[in-house]
Amino acid sequence: MDILHTPIYQGRPEDCRGRLEKEIRTYDLLDSLSIPYVRIDHEALPTIEACHDVDTRLDIHVCKNLFLCNTQKTAFYMLMMPGEKKFQTKVVSKQLGVARLSFAPEEFMEEFLDITPGSVSVMGLMNDKENRVQLLMDRDLLQEEYLGCHPCINTSSMKLTTKDLMEKFLPAVHHEAIYVDL
């Protein structure tokens, strides 16, 4: 599939048949909050590197989203960071004052956020009703007018304003960001 020539759509798909319920719930929530977004459908993109053409097509920087936990697997985090930055666990761990962070097991990702590896997205926080996942956000993302993310599945990507994410989406899903510098 040639992403650079794939259509860009305003808002949700006209026909949601064949789409996963978690993806449809994402569009339902964004629509209920009056958050405009554009969307592109594509083949599964399991890594940030694979998202390069989506970045170009949507004129954004898709965020790298990492699902992390402490050593005891009692504290869980979603780290949003610019895709081009390298994750350094000791830098984040030190800023949080916690023992070394590592990638969390995928069963927690599915249980808490209803997402699977390769589909980690800030949108998954809508499924975290018990606030078991703390959002960590690289401060540099606040300088971006738009952010890109998946609608809980990595076969579509969306572009929405950082302002709408921070001022509408996060309050609606009862999450706040802790800012880190990477």
Accessible surface in RSA format (square Angstrom, percent):
REM  Atomic radii and reference values for relative SASA: ProtOr
REM  Chains: A
REM  Algorithm: Lee & Richards
REM  Probe-radius: 1.40
REM  Slices: 20
REM RES _ NUM      All-atoms   Total-Side   Main-Chain    Non-polar    All polar
REM                ABS   REL    ABS   REL    ABS   REL    ABS   REL    ABS   REL
RES MET A   1   144.50  74.8  70.85  46.9  73.66 175.4  86.52  73.6  57.98  76.8
RES ASP A   2    80.09  56.1  63.93  63.6  16.16  38.2  40.97  96.4  39.11  39.0
RES ILE A   3    12.28   7.0  10.58   7.9   1.70   4.1  10.58   7.6   1.70   4.6
RES LEU A   4    75.85  42.2  64.54  46.2  11.31  28.4  64.54  45.3  11.31  30.4
RES HIS A   5   146.70  80.2 119.08  82.8  27.62  70.7  91.67  94.5  55.03  64.0
RES THR A   6    15.34  10.9  11.86  12.0   3.47   8.3  12.36  16.6   2.97   4.5
RES PRO A   7    71.32  52.0  64.37  58.7   6.95  25.3  71.32  58.9   0.00   0.0
RES ILE A   8    64.47  36.7  37.32  27.8  27.15  65.4  37.32  26.9  27.15  73.7
RES TYR A   9    90.00  42.0  87.03  49.5   2.98   7.7  58.44  43.9  31.57  38.9
RES GLN A  10   148.81  83.2 123.80  90.5  25.01  59.6  61.73 131.4  87.08  66.0
RES GLY A  11    16.71  20.6   0.00   N/A  16.71  20.6  15.68  43.0   1.03   2.3
RES ARG A  12    76.78  32.2  66.44  33.9  10.34  24.6  41.61  56.9  35.16  21.3
RES PRO A  13     8.90   6.5   4.18   3.8   4.72  17.2   6.48   5.3   2.43  15.1
RES GLU A  14   188.34 108.1 143.41 108.5  44.92 107.0  63.89 123.6 124.45 101.6
RES ASP A  15    70.20  49.2  56.22  56.0  13.97  33.0  37.10  87.3  33.09  33.0
RES CYS A  16    29.97  22.7  21.57  24.1   8.39  19.7  16.50  41.8  13.46  14.5
RES ARG A  17   204.48  85.9 176.14  89.8  28.33  67.5  88.91 121.5 115.57  70.0
RES GLY A  18    88.58 109.2   0.00   N/A  88.58 109.2  43.60 119.6  44.98 100.7
RES ARG A  19    63.91  26.8  45.35  23.1  18.56  44.2  14.56  19.9  49.35  29.9
RES LEU A  20    87.32  48.6  84.27  60.3   3.05   7.7  86.53  60.8   0.78   2.1
RES GLU A  21   107.01  61.4  99.37  75.2   7.64  18.2  50.90  98.4  56.11  45.8
RES LYS A  22    24.84  12.1  23.24  14.3   1.61   3.8   9.79   8.8  15.05  16.0
RES GLU A  23     4.64   2.7   4.64   3.5   0.00   0.0   0.00   0.0   4.64   3.8
RES ILE A  24    34.15  19.4  34.15  25.4   0.00   0.0  34.15  24.6   0.00   0.0
RES ARG A  25    81.02  34.0  78.41  40.0   2.61   6.2  48.55  66.3  32.47  19.7
RES THR A  26     0.51   0.4   0.35   0.4   0.16   0.4   0.35   0.5   0.16   0.2
RES TYR A  27     0.00   0.0   0.00   0.0   0.00   0.0   0.00   0.0   0.00   0.0
RES ASP A  28    67.40  47.2  60.80  60.5   6.61  15.6  27.70  65.2  39.70  39.6
RES LEU A  29    40.91  22.8  36.93  26.4   3.98  10.0  40.78  28.6   0.13   0.4
RES LEU A  30     0.25   0.1   0.25   0.2   0.00   0.0   0.25   0.2   0.00   0.0
RES ASP A  31    64.20  45.0  44.72  44.5  19.49  46.1  30.95  72.8  33.25  33.2
RES SER A  32    84.82  71.7  44.92  59.9  39.90  91.9  51.51 109.7  33.31  46.7
RES LEU A  33    45.18  25.2  33.93  24.3  11.25  28.3  39.17  27.5   6.01  16.2
RES SER A  34    82.36  69.6  66.25  88.4  16.11  37.1  41.36  88.1  41.00  57.4
RES ILE A  35     3.83   2.2   0.00   0.0   3.83   9.2   0.61   0.4   3.22   8.7
RES PRO A  36    92.13  67.1  78.42  71.5  13.71  49.8  88.91  73.4   3.22  20.0
RES TYR A  37     9.42   4.4   1.84   1.0   7.58  19.7   6.04   4.5   3.38   4.2
RES VAL A  38    28.55  18.8  28.31  25.6   0.24   0.6  28.31  24.6   0.24   0.6
RES ARG A  39     5.44   2.3   5.44   2.8   0.00   0.0   0.00   0.0   5.44   3.3
RES ILE A  40     0.00   0.0   0.00   0.0   0.00   0.0   0.00   0.0   0.00   0.0
RES ASP A  41    31.55  22.1  31.22  31.1   0.34   0.8  23.18  54.5   8.38   8.4
RES HIS A  42     8.08   4.4   0.00   0.0   8.08  20.7   0.76   0.8   7.32   8.5
RES GLU A  43    97.58  56.0  88.25  66.8   9.33  22.2  37.14  71.8  60.43  49.3
RES ALA A  44    55.63  51.2  41.47  64.0  14.16  32.2  41.47  58.4  14.16  37.5
RES LEU A  45    10.88   6.1   9.40   6.7   1.48   3.7   9.40   6.6   1.48   4.0
RES PRO A  46    85.91  62.6  70.54  64.3  15.38  55.9  70.93  58.6  14.99  93.1
RES THR A  47    69.28  49.3  59.96  60.8   9.32  22.2  62.46  83.9   6.82  10.3
RES ILE A  48    38.43  21.9  24.52  18.3  13.91  33.5  26.25  18.9  12.18  33.0
RES GLU A  49   130.36  74.8 111.45  84.3  18.91  45.0  74.31 143.7  56.05  45.8
RES ALA A  50    38.90  35.8  18.24  28.1  20.66  47.0  30.96  43.6   7.94  21.0
RES CYS A  51     2.49   1.9   2.49   2.8   0.00   0.0   0.11   0.3   2.38   2.6
RES HIS A  52   118.71  64.9 116.97  81.3   1.74   4.4  77.63  80.0  41.08  47.8
RES ASP A  53    55.47  38.9  54.61  54.4   0.86   2.0   3.16   7.4  52.30  52.2
RES VAL A  54     0.00   0.0   0.00   0.0   0.00   0.0   0.00   0.0   0.00   0.0
RES ASP A  55    29.93  21.0  28.51  28.4   1.42   3.4   7.88  18.6  22.05  22.0
RES THR A  56    79.16  56.3  57.78  58.6  21.38  50.9  55.97  75.2  23.19  35.1
RES ARG A  57    76.05  31.9  62.40  31.8  13.65  32.5   6.53   8.9  69.52  42.1
RES LEU A  58     3.74   2.1   0.36   0.3   3.38   8.5   2.67   1.9   1.07   2.9
RES ASP A  59   118.46  83.0 104.28 103.8  14.17  33.5  25.73  60.5  92.73  92.5
RES ILE A  60    14.31   8.1   0.35   0.3  13.96  33.7   8.06   5.8   6.25  17.0
RES HIS A  61    99.30  54.3  97.35  67.7   1.95   5.0  57.72  59.5  41.58  48.4
RES VAL A  62     6.31   4.2   5.03   4.6   1.28   3.1   5.03   4.4   1.28   3.5
RES CYS A  63     4.09   3.1   0.18   0.2   3.90   9.2   0.35   0.9   3.74   4.0
RES LYS A  64    37.76  18.4  35.96  22.1   1.80   4.3  15.97  14.4  21.79  23.2
RES ASN A  65    21.90  15.1   6.50   6.3  15.41  37.1   0.67   1.6  21.23  20.5
RES LEU A  66    25.94  14.4  24.40  17.5   1.54   3.9  25.94  18.2   0.00   0.0
RES PHE A  67     5.49   2.7   0.79   0.5   4.70  12.2   0.79   0.5   4.70  13.4
RES LEU A  68     0.00   0.0   0.00   0.0   0.00   0.0   0.00   0.0   0.00   0.0
RES CYS A  69     0.82   0.6   0.82   0.9   0.00   0.0   0.00   0.0   0.82   0.9
RES ASN A  70    17.12  11.8  16.69  16.1   0.44   1.1   1.82   4.4  15.31  14.8
RES THR A  71    88.95  63.3  72.93  73.9  16.02  38.2  67.24  90.3  21.71  32.8
RES GLN A  72   118.21  66.1  91.66  67.0  26.55  63.2  54.34 115.7  63.88  48.4
RES LYS A  73    97.14  47.4  85.21  52.3  11.93  28.4  41.78  37.6  55.36  59.0
RES THR A  74   106.55  75.8  72.71  73.7  33.84  80.6  66.47  89.3  40.07  60.6
RES ALA A  75    30.41  28.0  25.44  39.3   4.97  11.3  30.41  42.8   0.00   0.0
RES PHE A  76    12.50   6.3   9.09   5.6   3.41   8.9   9.09   5.5   3.41   9.8
RES TYR A  77    20.29   9.5  20.29  11.5   0.00   0.0   8.88   6.7  11.41  14.1
RES MET A  78     0.00   0.0   0.00   0.0   0.00   0.0   0.00   0.0   0.00   0.0
RES LEU A  79     0.00   0.0   0.00   0.0   0.00   0.0   0.00   0.0   0.00   0.0
RES MET A  80     1.34   0.7   1.34   0.9   0.00   0.0   1.34   1.1   0.00   0.0
RES MET A  81     0.00   0.0   0.00   0.0   0.00   0.0   0.00   0.0   0.00   0.0
RES PRO A  82    11.96   8.7  10.88   9.9   1.08   3.9  11.96   9.9   0.00   0.0
RES GLY A  83    13.91  17.2   0.00   N/A  13.91  17.2   6.24  17.1   7.67  17.2
RES GLU A  84   133.59  76.7  97.50  73.8  36.09  85.9  72.53 140.3  61.07  49.9
RES LYS A  85    45.43  22.2  40.07  24.6   5.36  12.8  40.09  36.1   5.33   5.7
RES LYS A  86   167.60  81.8 153.94  94.5  13.66  32.5  99.33  89.4  68.28  72.7
RES PHE A  87    43.63  21.8  20.84  12.9  22.79  59.3  20.84  12.6  22.79  65.2
RES GLN A  88    94.38  52.8  89.31  65.3   5.08  12.1  19.19  40.8  75.20  57.0
RES THR A  89    19.22  13.7  16.22  16.4   3.00   7.1  16.22  21.8   3.00   4.5
RES LYS A  90   145.61  71.0 139.42  85.5   6.19  14.7  86.55  77.9  59.06  62.9
RES VAL A  91    43.90  28.9  38.85  35.2   5.05  12.2  43.38  37.7   0.52   1.4
RES VAL A  92     0.00   0.0   0.00   0.0   0.00   0.0   0.00   0.0   0.00   0.0
RES SER A  93     7.28   6.2   7.19   9.6   0.09   0.2   7.19  15.3   0.09   0.1
RES LYS A  94   176.39  86.1 153.23  94.0  23.15  55.1 105.18  94.7  71.21  75.9
RES GLN A  95    80.23  44.9  42.28  30.9  37.95  90.4  38.34  81.6  41.89  31.8
RES LEU A  96    38.31  21.3  10.54   7.5  27.77  69.8  14.64  10.3  23.68  63.7
RES GLY A  97    68.82  84.9   0.00   N/A  68.82  84.9  36.43 100.0  32.38  72.5
RES VAL A  98    48.17  31.7  30.34  27.5  17.83  43.0  38.54  33.5   9.62  26.1
RES ALA A  99    58.98  54.2  37.92  58.5  21.06  47.9  50.68  71.4   8.30  22.0
RES ARG A 100   157.73  66.2 147.78  75.3   9.95  23.7  58.07  79.4  99.66  60.4
RES LEU A 101     1.98   1.1   0.00   0.0   1.98   5.0   0.00   0.0   1.98   5.3
RES SER A 102    54.67  46.2  50.20  67.0   4.47  10.3  40.70  86.7  13.97  19.6
RES PHE A 103   128.86  64.5 112.23  69.5  16.63  43.3 112.23  68.0  16.63  47.6
RES ALA A 104    10.21   9.4   0.00   0.0  10.21  23.2   0.02   0.0  10.19  27.0
RES PRO A 105    33.68  24.5  21.78  19.9  11.90  43.3  33.65  27.8   0.03   0.2
RES GLU A 106    92.89  53.3  87.54  66.2   5.35  12.7  24.34  47.1  68.55  56.0
RES GLU A 107   107.46  61.7 100.93  76.4   6.53  15.5  56.27 108.8  51.19  41.8
RES PHE A 108    45.94  23.0  45.94  28.5   0.00   0.0  45.94  27.9   0.00   0.0
RES MET A 109    14.32   7.4  14.32   9.5   0.00   0.0  14.32  12.2   0.00   0.0
RES GLU A 110    77.94  44.7  68.73  52.0   9.21  21.9  18.01  34.8  59.93  48.9
RES GLU A 111   109.12  62.6  79.12  59.9  30.00  71.4  40.77  78.9  68.35  55.8
RES PHE A 112    11.90   6.0  11.53   7.1   0.37   1.0  11.65   7.1   0.25   0.7
RES LEU A 113     0.00   0.0   0.00   0.0   0.00   0.0   0.00   0.0   0.00   0.0
RES ASP A 114    52.51  36.8  51.76  51.5   0.75   1.8  14.92  35.1  37.59  37.5
RES ILE A 115     0.27   0.2   0.00   0.0   0.27   0.7   0.07   0.0   0.21   0.6
RES THR A 116    49.89  35.5  49.89  50.6   0.00   0.0  39.40  52.9  10.49  15.9
RES PRO A 117    68.95  50.3  50.92  46.4  18.04  65.6  52.69  43.5  16.27 101.1
RES GLY A 118    24.86  30.7   0.00   N/A  24.86  30.7  11.67  32.0  13.19  29.5
RES SER A 119     1.35   1.1   1.35   1.8   0.00   0.0   0.06   0.1   1.29   1.8
RES VAL A 120    18.06  11.9  11.64  10.5   6.42  15.5  11.64  10.1   6.42  17.4
RES SER A 121     0.00   0.0   0.00   0.0   0.00   0.0   0.00   0.0   0.00   0.0
RES VAL A 122     1.67   1.1   1.67   1.5   0.00   0.0   1.67   1.4   0.00   0.0
RES MET A 123     0.11   0.1   0.11   0.1   0.00   0.0   0.00   0.0   0.11   0.1
RES GLY A 124     0.00   0.0   0.00   N/A   0.00   0.0   0.00   0.0   0.00   0.0
RES LEU A 125     0.84   0.5   0.00   0.0   0.84   2.1   0.00   0.0   0.84   2.3
RES MET A 126    11.48   5.9   8.59   5.7   2.89   6.9   6.20   5.3   5.28   7.0
RES ASN A 127    28.76  19.8  12.67  12.2  16.09  38.7   8.12  19.5  20.64  19.9
RES ASP A 128     1.47   1.0   0.00   0.0   1.47   3.5   0.21   0.5   1.26   1.3
RES LYS A 129   169.28  82.6 138.43  84.9  30.85  73.5 106.65  96.0  62.63  66.7
RES GLU A 130   125.24  71.9  99.83  75.5  25.41  60.5  40.20  77.8  85.04  69.4
RES ASN A 131    75.48  52.1  52.10  50.3  23.38  56.3  25.49  61.3  50.00  48.3
RES ARG A 132    85.65  36.0  69.15  35.3  16.49  39.3  40.27  55.0  45.38  27.5
RES VAL A 133     2.56   1.7   0.00   0.0   2.56   6.2   0.43   0.4   2.13   5.8
RES GLN A 134    57.55  32.2  52.57  38.4   4.98  11.9  18.09  38.5  39.46  29.9
RES LEU A 135     0.11   0.1   0.00   0.0   0.11   0.3   0.00   0.0   0.11   0.3
RES LEU A 136     0.00   0.0   0.00   0.0   0.00   0.0   0.00   0.0   0.00   0.0
RES MET A 137     0.00   0.0   0.00   0.0   0.00   0.0   0.00   0.0   0.00   0.0
RES ASP A 138     0.75   0.5   0.75   0.7   0.00   0.0   0.00   0.0   0.75   0.7
RES ARG A 139   105.20  44.2 104.84  53.4   0.37   0.9  44.60  61.0  60.60  36.7
RES ASP A 140    68.49  48.0  65.07  64.8   3.41   8.1  15.02  35.4  53.46  53.3
RES LEU A 141     3.15   1.8   3.15   2.3   0.00   0.0   3.15   2.2   0.00   0.0
RES LEU A 142    64.93  36.2  42.47  30.4  22.46  56.5  42.47  29.8  22.46  60.4
RES GLN A 143   148.31  82.9 115.86  84.7  32.45  77.3  46.80  99.6 101.51  77.0
RES GLU A 144    61.35  35.2  56.70  42.9   4.65  11.1   6.23  12.1  55.12  45.0
RES GLU A 145   123.68  71.0 106.53  80.6  17.15  40.8  48.25  93.3  75.43  61.6
RES TYR A 146    78.16  36.5  74.20  42.2   3.95  10.3  36.31  27.3  41.84  51.6
RES LEU A 147     3.69   2.1   3.69   2.6   0.00   0.0   3.69   2.6   0.00   0.0
RES GLY A 148     0.23   0.3   0.00   N/A   0.23   0.3   0.05   0.1   0.18   0.4
RES CYS A 149     4.70   3.6   2.96   3.3   1.74   4.1   3.71   9.4   0.98   1.1
RES HIS A 150    13.56   7.4  13.19   9.2   0.37   1.0   7.55   7.8   6.02   7.0
RES PRO A 151     0.00   0.0   0.00   0.0   0.00   0.0   0.00   0.0   0.00   0.0
RES CYS A 152     0.03   0.0   0.00   0.0   0.03   0.1   0.00   0.0   0.03   0.0
RES ILE A 153    25.78  14.7  25.78  19.2   0.00   0.0  25.78  18.6   0.00   0.0
RES ASN A 154    15.26  10.5  15.26  14.7   0.00   0.0   0.00   0.0  15.26  14.8
RES THR A 155    51.84  36.9  49.65  50.3   2.19   5.2  37.90  50.9  13.93  21.1
RES SER A 156     0.20   0.2   0.20   0.3   0.00   0.0   0.00   0.0   0.20   0.3
RES SER A 157     0.47   0.4   0.47   0.6   0.00   0.0   0.37   0.8   0.10   0.1
RES MET A 158     0.00   0.0   0.00   0.0   0.00   0.0   0.00   0.0   0.00   0.0
RES LYS A 159    37.60  18.3  35.31  21.7   2.29   5.5   6.69   6.0  30.91  32.9
RES LEU A 160     3.41   1.9   1.32   0.9   2.08   5.2   3.41   2.4   0.00   0.0
RES THR A 161    35.95  25.6  35.92  36.4   0.03   0.1  34.33  46.1   1.62   2.5
RES THR A 162     9.65   6.9   9.65   9.8   0.00   0.0   9.65  13.0   0.00   0.0
RES LYS A 163   133.71  65.2 125.59  77.1   8.12  19.3  76.70  69.0  57.01  60.7
RES ASP A 164    16.72  11.7  16.62  16.5   0.10   0.2   0.18   0.4  16.55  16.5
RES LEU A 165     1.78   1.0   1.78   1.3   0.00   0.0   1.78   1.2   0.00   0.0
RES MET A 166    38.34  19.9  26.64  17.6  11.70  27.9  26.64  22.6  11.70  15.5
RES GLU A 167   107.71  61.8  85.85  65.0  21.86  52.0  37.39  72.3  70.32  57.4
RES LYS A 168    80.02  39.0  73.44  45.1   6.58  15.7  54.50  49.1  25.53  27.2
RES PHE A 169     0.34   0.2   0.34   0.2   0.00   0.0   0.34   0.2   0.00   0.0
RES LEU A 170     4.04   2.2   4.04   2.9   0.00   0.0   4.04   2.8   0.00   0.0
RES PRO A 171    73.52  53.6  55.87  50.9  17.65  64.2  64.49  53.2   9.02  56.1
RES ALA A 172    38.25  35.2   9.58  14.8  28.67  65.2  21.08  29.7  17.17  45.5
RES VAL A 173    14.38   9.5   4.95   4.5   9.44  22.7   9.86   8.6   4.52  12.3
RES HIS A 174   139.80  76.4 123.14  85.6  16.65  42.6  89.79  92.5  50.00  58.2
RES HIS A 175    10.78   5.9   4.37   3.0   6.40  16.4   7.68   7.9   3.10   3.6
RES GLU A 176   145.49  83.5 136.46 103.2   9.03  21.5  52.73 102.0  92.75  75.7
RES ALA A 177    18.30  16.8   0.00   0.0  18.30  41.6   0.00   0.0  18.30  48.5
RES ILE A 178    75.95  43.2  72.52  54.0   3.43   8.3  75.95  54.7   0.00   0.0
RES TYR A 179    75.13  35.1  59.25  33.7  15.87  41.3  41.58  31.2  33.55  41.4
RES VAL A 180     1.02   0.7   1.01   0.9   0.01   0.0   1.02   0.9   0.00   0.0
RES ASP A 181    76.26  53.4  70.27  69.9   6.00  14.2  33.95  79.9  42.31  42.2
RES LEU A 182    50.61  28.2   3.03   2.2  47.58 119.6  29.10  20.4  21.51  57.9
END  Absolute sums over single chains surface
CHAIN  1 A     8999.0       7209.2       1789.8       4947.9       4051.0
END  Absolute sums over all chains
TOTAL          8999.0       7209.2       1789.8       4947.9       4051.0
